[in-house]
Amino acid sequence: MMVNPSANKLTARLKKVGPDFIEFELAIIDPTITGDLILPPAQFKAFLVEQNVTIIAATEEEHILKMKLDSLLNQA
């Protein structure tokens, strides 16, 4: 069975952003099926790049967390 790499769409919704860890929900293809993950900031940044993860920021709270994340990752 061939797997279509473009079908492996990963999205993340931020739940908590702090200097020691990033807590997020990860969805593969279906945004209604998620898993909660926690990673240190450096590993989270690498995970986003290596797995081509898109961060979803649909609510005001999610936009605030995304701005906090951007600030945190740009300091490192």
C-alpha positions in Angstrom: 0.0 0.0 0.0 1.4 3.4 -1.0 1.1 6.2 1.4 0.5 9.7 0.1 3.0 12.0 1.9 0.7 15.0 1.3 -2.1 13.3 3.1 0.0 13.2 6.3 -1.1 16.7 7.4 -0.1 17.5 10.9 -1.7 20.4 12.9 -1.1 21.6 16.4 -3.2 23.7 18.7 -1.3 25.3 21.6 -2.6 24.8 25.1 0.2 26.2 27.3 3.4 27.9 26.5 6.1 28.4 29.1 9.9 28.6 29.3 10.2 24.9 30.3 7.6 23.3 28.1 5.0 23.6 25.3 1.8 21.7 25.8 -0.2 21.1 22.6 -2.8 19.0 20.8 -1.6 17.2 17.7 -3.9 16.1 15.0 -3.0 13.9 11.9 -5.3 14.6 9.0 -8.6 14.6 11.1 -8.6 17.7 13.4 -11.3 16.1 15.6 -8.9 13.3 16.7 -6.0 14.7 18.7 -3.4 13.6 21.2 -1.9 15.8 23.9 1.9 16.2 23.9 4.4 18.1 26.0 7.9 19.1 24.7 10.6 21.4 25.8 10.8 24.5 23.6 13.9 23.5 21.6 12.5 20.0 20.9 9.1 21.5 20.0 10.7 23.9 17.5 12.6 20.9 15.9 9.5 18.8 15.8 7.6 21.6 14.0 10.3 21.8 11.3 11.0 18.1 11.0 7.4 17.0 10.8 6.1 20.0 8.8 3.5 20.8 11.5 1.1 23.7 11.1 0.1 25.6 14.2 -3.7 26.4 14.2 -4.6 29.7 15.9 -8.4 30.2 15.4 -9.3 31.8 18.7 -8.0 34.9 20.4 -6.5 32.8 23.2 -4.7 30.6 20.5 -3.3 33.8 18.8 -2.0 35.0 22.2 -0.3 31.6 22.8 1.2 31.7 19.3 2.6 35.2 19.9 4.1 34.0 23.2 5.5 30.9 21.5 7.1 33.0 18.7 8.7 35.3 21.3 10.0 32.4 23.3 11.4 30.6 20.2 13.1 33.7 18.9 15.0 34.2 22.2 16.6 30.8 21.9 
